[in-house]
């Protein structure tokens, strides 16, 4: 319909009138009511609210509640990730991915050198390998002796027991002469010169040019530790020497 406005203009539209024939110019609430599922934040949820439900195992419609949570099922393609940075310098083993894949990579790396176990999503080290031969040092070890730390003032006591002696006299010439043979367990042997001719001490191939000089002075001596055979030689002539072994 058309009607004329006070300013003289003409408007066209639909006019809604009340029961007395008066035009309705405004509308108030009511009739439809409010959404019962909406309330003030923190207030108790209304029991008559519109609820979200799911079909339970019995085939019935069930409302979601703390005691009856909405079941969620992940598809096979869903993976979980953390917010950390990716590892660098290590290649992911074939078939591995995500967090489980990295744990698998750690296990694979450790199992090459250590005895490791893999259980679920945890890696454990059950034993360490032996140190290789050579100069390998792991920290320092403190020893206690009688309740006190070992030091120069409190050294570790050592006891050597040698209950045997052997003596003899040998005439040394200008070719290598054996003074004492090799003896396992010998502590030392002392060799003394009986005359004025120098002798030279060494192994079986000793010469006057390579041997240890033992001066040609009566009573001049030398002590050699260990169990090796000992030889002597003169530059010329011969000379008697004596020895005493402790073993």
C-alpha positions in Angstrom: 0.0 0.0 0.0 1.0 3.6 -0.2 0.8 6.4 2.4 1.8 10.0 2.5 4.4 11.1 5.0 4.2 14.4 7.0 6.9 15.9 4.7 4.8 15.2 1.6 6.7 12.1 0.4 5.0 8.9 -0.4 6.1 5.5 1.0 5.2 2.1 -0.2 5.3 -1.0 2.0 3.4 -3.5 4.1 1.5 -2.1 7.1 0.7 -4.3 10.1 -2.2 -3.2 12.2 -3.4 -4.2 15.6 -6.9 -5.4 16.4 -8.2 -1.7 16.6 -6.9 -0.9 13.2 -3.8 1.0 14.4 -0.5 0.6 12.6 2.1 -1.3 14.6 5.4 0.6 14.6 7.5 -1.4 17.1 7.8 -4.9 18.4 8.9 -6.2 21.8 10.2 -9.6 22.9 8.3 -12.5 24.2 6.4 -15.4 22.7 9.5 -17.4 21.5 11.4 -17.3 24.8 15.2 -17.5 25.1 17.6 -20.2 24.3 17.7 -22.3 27.4 21.2 -23.7 26.6 22.8 -20.2 27.0 23.5 -18.7 30.4 26.0 -16.5 32.1 29.6 -17.6 32.2 30.4 -19.6 35.3 26.7 -20.2 36.2 25.2 -23.7 36.7 24.2 -25.3 33.4 20.4 -25.4 33.0 19.0 -28.9 33.1 16.6 -28.2 30.3 19.2 -26.9 27.9 19.6 -28.1 24.3 22.4 -30.6 24.6 24.9 -32.2 22.3 24.6 -36.0 22.3 26.1 -39.1 20.7 25.0 -42.6 20.1 26.4 -44.9 22.7 27.3 -48.6 22.5 23.6 -49.5 23.2 22.4 -47.5 20.3 20.8 -44.8 22.5 21.3 -41.1 22.3 23.4 -40.0 25.3 24.2 -36.5 26.5 27.9 -35.4 26.8 29.0 -35.0 30.5 32.2 -35.3 32.5 31.1 -38.8 33.5 30.1 -39.6 29.9 32.7 -37.9 27.6 32.3 -37.6 23.9 34.4 -40.5 22.4 37.0 -39.5 19.9 38.7 -41.8 17.3 41.8 -40.9 15.4 42.3 -42.1 11.9 45.4 -44.0 10.9 46.8 -40.8 9.2 46.8 -38.7 12.4 50.2 -38.1 13.9 51.3 -36.2 17.0 54.2 -33.7 17.1 55.8 -31.6 19.7 56.9 -27.9 19.4 60.6 -28.6 19.7 63.2 -28.1 17.0 64.0 -31.0 14.7 67.2 -33.0 15.3 70.1 -32.2 12.9 73.1 -34.3 12.0 71.2 -37.6 12.2 69.3 -39.4 9.4 65.9 -40.9 10.2 65.9 -44.7 9.8 63.8 -46.1 7.0 60.2 -46.2 7.9 60.4 -43.9 10.9 58.5 -40.7 11.4 57.4 -38.3 14.1 58.3 -38.6 17.8 58.3 -42.4 17.7 60.5 -42.4 14.7 63.1 -40.2 16.4 63.1 -42.5 19.5 63.6 -45.4 17.0 66.6 -43.5 15.5 68.1 -43.0 19.0 67.7 -46.7 19.7 69.3 -47.6 16.3 72.2 -45.2 16.9 72.9 -46.4 20.5 72.6 -50.1 19.6 75.6 -49.8 17.3 77.9 -49.2 20.3 76.0 -49.9 23.5 73.8 -52.7 24.8 70.4 -51.0 24.7 66.8 -52.0 25.2 63.7 -50.6 23.4 60.4 -50.8 25.3 57.3 -49.0 24.0 58.5 -45.4 23.6 61.6 -45.5 25.9 65.2 -46.4 25.3 67.4 -47.8 28.1 71.1 -48.6 28.3 71.7 -51.8 30.1 75.5 -52.0 29.9 78.6 -50.1 28.5 81.2 -51.6 26.3 84.8 -52.2 27.5 87.3 -49.5 26.9 89.6 -50.2 23.9 93.3 -50.8 24.5 95.5 -47.8 24.8 95.8 -44.7 27.0 92.1 -44.2 28.0 91.4 -42.3 31.2 88.0 -41.9 32.9 88.2 -39.1 35.4 90.3 -39.8 38.5 90.0 -42.4 41.3 90.7 -41.6 44.9 92.1 -44.4 47.1 91.9 -44.5 50.9 94.5 -46.4 53.0 93.6 -46.9 56.6 90.9 -44.2 56.4 93.2 -41.6 54.9 93.7 -40.6 51.2 96.8 -42.0 49.5 99.4 -39.3 49.2 103.2 -38.8 49.3 102.9 -38.6 53.1 100.6 -41.7 53.1 101.8 -44.0 50.3 100.5 -47.5 49.4 102.8 -49.9 51.2 104.4 -52.6 49.0 106.1 -55.7 50.3 108.8 -57.6 48.3 109.9 -61.0 49.5 113.1 -62.4 48.0 114.4 -65.4 50.0 117.1 -66.7 47.7 120.7 -65.7 46.9 123.1 -67.0 44.2 126.8 -66.1 44.0 129.7 -66.9 41.6 132.9 -65.7 39.9 133.4 -65.6 36.2 136.6 -64.9 34.1 135.7 -62.4 31.4 137.8 -62.4 28.2 137.8 -60.4 25.0 134.7 -62.3 23.7 131.3 -62.0 25.2 131.1 -64.1 28.4 127.9 -64.9 30.3 127.9 -63.8 33.9 124.4 -64.9 34.8 121.7 -66.6 32.8 118.2 -65.3 32.5 116.2 -66.0 35.7 112.4 -65.3 36.1 111.6 -63.6 39.3 115.1 -62.2 39.9 115.1 -58.8 41.7 118.6 -57.8 40.9 122.2 -58.9 40.3 125.3 -57.1 41.6 128.6 -57.5 39.6 132.0 -56.5 41.1 135.4 -56.2 39.4 138.3 -58.1 41.1 141.1 -56.5 39.3 142.4 -53.5 37.3 141.1 -54.4 33.9 137.9 -52.7 32.8 135.0 -54.8 31.6 131.9 -53.9 29.6 128.5 -55.1 30.6 125.5 -55.9 28.2 123.5 -58.5 26.4 124.8 -61.5 24.4 126.1 -59.3 21.6 128.0 -56.9 23.9 131.3 -55.4 22.7 133.9 -53.1 24.2 132.4 -50.3 22.1 128.8 -50.8 23.2 128.9 -52.3 26.7 128.3 -50.5 30.0 131.8 -49.5 31.4 132.8 -51.1 34.7 136.1 -49.5 35.7 139.2 -51.6 36.3 139.2 -50.8 40.1 139.1 -53.6 42.6 135.7 -53.7 44.2 134.1 -51.5 41.6 130.5 -52.8 41.2 127.2 -52.3 39.4 123.7 -53.5 40.2 121.2 -54.5 37.5 117.6 -55.2 38.2 115.3 -57.7 36.4 115.7 -61.2 35.2 117.6 -60.9 31.9 120.8 -62.7 31.1 123.9 -60.6 31.6 127.2 -60.7 29.6 130.5 -59.0 29.9 133.6 -58.5 27.7 137.1 -56.9 28.0 138.9 -54.8 25.4 141.9 -57.2 25.8 143.1 -59.8 28.2 140.9 -61.2 30.9 139.4 -60.2 34.2 137.6 -62.0 37.0 134.3 -60.6 38.2 132.0 -61.9 40.9 128.2 -61.6 41.2 125.4 -62.0 43.7 121.8 -62.6 42.6 118.7 -61.9 44.7 115.6 -63.8 43.7 
